[in-house]
Amino acid sequence: AAVAGMDPHITIRAGRALAALVVLHADPDRGRALLVEAAGERHELLGAAAALWMLRPRIAAEVALGSLDAARSLVDELSQRANAAGLPLAKARALIADGELTLAEGDASAAVERLSHGIALAHAFGARLDVVGARLTLGRALAATGSAAEATGILRTVTGDADVLGAPALRAAAARELRRLGHRVPGATRPAADAGLAAL
């Protein structure tokens, strides 16, 4: 709920941040509910950047819940808004979201293409956490196409980068994928004290 006297965009962002954390911790249904509570469906009340920011975790929640038609509608909206705003990182995130959804829809080859394009854009922008998360999905997509060796290389890169960024959830997810491919995964390495901060 909005706090009296506070800019509603601030409370929307706070609600989105909480929802994103809930989705990340494997309760996408509650995450979706929090996102809807934070801003509802009235995206016209949001600035372009805020709307783009909120759509990404909502898409992740819909994919996790298997609501692929709803996710496709949101991906289309995210892509349209990103192109209209002309924001490079937003375009990268739209491509990555499209790739994740396309993989869930069963077209691994198309997912590889879209994820690769999104990763290239995010990398050029210096968005390291976006890149690592997208590479995790790329590894899954490559494995689904039968490119096990390439998938293994990508996923091993994810485990190392996740260590550096201090992202244990991403590392654990990549380790699970590697084990599915028949590989042992060494324990996490401790990043330098300032490595996570430097990556932001």
ZIZIWO-V596984 format. One record per helix or strand of 3 or more residues. SS is the DSSP state (H for helix, E for strand). FROM is the first residue (numbers start at 0). TO is the last residue. If there is no record, write none. Layout:
ss	from	to
SS	FROM	TO
SS	FROM	TO
This chain:
ss	from	to
H	7	23
H	27	38
H	42	44
H	47	63
H	67	84
H	87	103
H	107	124
H	127	144
H	147	164
H	167	179
H	194	198
